[in-house]
Amino acid sequence: MVVDANAKIVRELKIKTGTVKRLVKETAYYEKEAVQQAEKAENMKNEAQTEDEKYNAKKMAEVALESKQMIGDSKRRMEKAAQELLKLINDNTAELEDSAELVEEARQHIVAAGI
């Protein structure tokens, strides 16, 4: 019975660690994409000569804004997932003694998430 409970906690630790890892990558991607889109929009705006080009530059600026908005959402989800992972570790310290490597990996991802 205790083994089953520990196995469930370890499984949950792995899942939550994977979630935080994915959200850290996702947030970094959105940040990179927002910069690229903003640069592209600025270049299009500076080079636009026809009405169509000006319209396309305006739409690209909207795409860049959407990318920036995704950063906030992604960060909120990442921080929430990291907090949940940290709580899991803190609440189950004794049960996770045999899983020190997994706990260390989880803590590294929590740090990467900025928690």
C-alpha positions as semicolon CSV with decimal commas, in nm:
position;residue;x (nm);y (nm);z (nm)
1;M;0,000;0,000;0,000
2;V;0,282;0,242;0,091
3;V;0,469;0,142;-0,225
4;D;0,163;0,222;-0,435
5;A;0,129;0,563;-0,270
6;N;0,498;0,636;-0,327
7;A;0,472;0,521;-0,689
8;K;0,178;0,756;-0,743
9;I;0,371;1,047;-0,594
10;V;0,677;0,971;-0,808
11;R;0,456;0,945;-1,116
12;E;0,293;1,278;-1,033
13;L;0,639;1,428;-0,978
14;K;0,749;1,313;-1,325
15;I;0,435;1,450;-1,488
16;K;0,454;1,787;-1,315
17;T;0,827;1,815;-1,388
18;G;0,758;1,749;-1,756
19;T;0,486;2,012;-1,755
20;V;0,713;2,276;-1,605
21;K;0,992;2,183;-1,848
22;R;0,755;2,218;-2,145
23;L;0,616;2,551;-2,023
24;V;0,966;2,693;-1,971
25;K;1,048;2,605;-2,332
26;E;0,714;2,742;-2,453
27;T;0,766;3,074;-2,275
28;A;1,117;3,109;-2,417
29;Y;0,982;3,035;-2,764
30;Y;0,708;3,299;-2,735
31;E;0,962;3,556;-2,614
32;K;1,190;3,482;-2,908
33;E;0,899;3,486;-3,152
34;A;0,772;3,820;-3,020
35;V;1,110;3,982;-3,080
36;Q;1,133;3,838;-3,431
37;Q;0,779;3,943;-3,520
38;A;0,835;4,296;-3,386
39;E;1,154;4,331;-3,591
40;K;0,982;4,200;-3,901
41;A;0,688;4,439;-3,851
42;E;0,923;4,733;-3,807
43;N;1,117;4,641;-4,122
44;M;0,795;4,602;-4,319
45;K;0,671;4,938;-4,191
46;N;0,995;5,113;-4,290
47;E;1,001;4,956;-4,636
48;A;0,629;4,989;-4,713
49;Q;0,555;5,205;-5,013
50;T;0,221;5,087;-5,148
51;E;-0,107;5,071;-4,959
52;D;-0,093;4,691;-4,967
53;E;0,253;4,691;-4,812
54;K;0,140;4,936;-4,544
55;Y;-0,161;4,716;-4,470
56;N;0,060;4,406;-4,447
57;A;0,298;4,591;-4,214
58;K;0,003;4,688;-3,993
59;K;-0,115;4,326;-3,980
60;M;0,235;4,208;-3,895
61;A;0,239;4,455;-3,605
62;E;-0,087;4,297;-3,483
63;V;0,073;3,951;-3,504
64;A;0,368;4,080;-3,298
65;L;0,127;4,215;-3,037
66;E;-0,051;3,879;-3,017
67;S;0,285;3,708;-2,961
68;K;0,360;3,946;-2,674
69;Q;0,022;3,870;-2,519
70;M;0,094;3,497;-2,533
71;I;0,407;3,553;-2,322
72;G;0,200;3,670;-2,026
73;D;-0,037;3,374;-2,047
74;S;0,248;3,129;-2,086
75;K;0,435;3,278;-1,788
76;R;0,125;3,255;-1,568
77;R;0,077;2,889;-1,658
78;M;0,448;2,818;-1,608
79;E;0,455;2,985;-1,265
80;K;0,140;2,803;-1,156
81;A;0,281;2,466;-1,266
82;A;0,613;2,538;-1,093
83;Q;0,434;2,634;-0,770
84;E;0,232;2,310;-0,784
85;L;0,551;2,109;-0,840
86;L;0,724;2,281;-0,549
87;K;0,424;2,213;-0,325
88;L;0,427;1,846;-0,427
89;I;0,795;1,820;-0,334
90;N;0,754;2,003;-0,004
91;D;0,443;1,807;0,097
92;N;0,599;1,469;0,017
93;T;0,961;1,504;0,124
94;A;0,970;1,172;0,310
95;E;0,800;0,980;0,030
96;L;1,045;1,119;-0,226
97;E;1,367;1,034;-0,035
98;D;1,441;0,743;-0,270
99;S;1,390;0,966;-0,575
100;A;1,660;1,224;-0,508
101;E;1,761;1,251;-0,875
102;L;1,403;1,320;-0,984
103;V;1,359;1,576;-0,709
104;E;1,684;1,750;-0,810
105;E;1,573;1,761;-1,174
106;A;1,237;1,901;-1,065
107;R;1,407;2,169;-0,856
108;Q;1,624;2,270;-1,154
109;H;1,313;2,321;-1,365
110;I;1,150;2,518;-1,084
111;V;1,454;2,748;-1,080
112;A;1,438;2,778;-1,460
113;A;1,075;2,884;-1,422
114;G;1,186;3,166;-1,194
115;I;1,031;3,036;-0,873
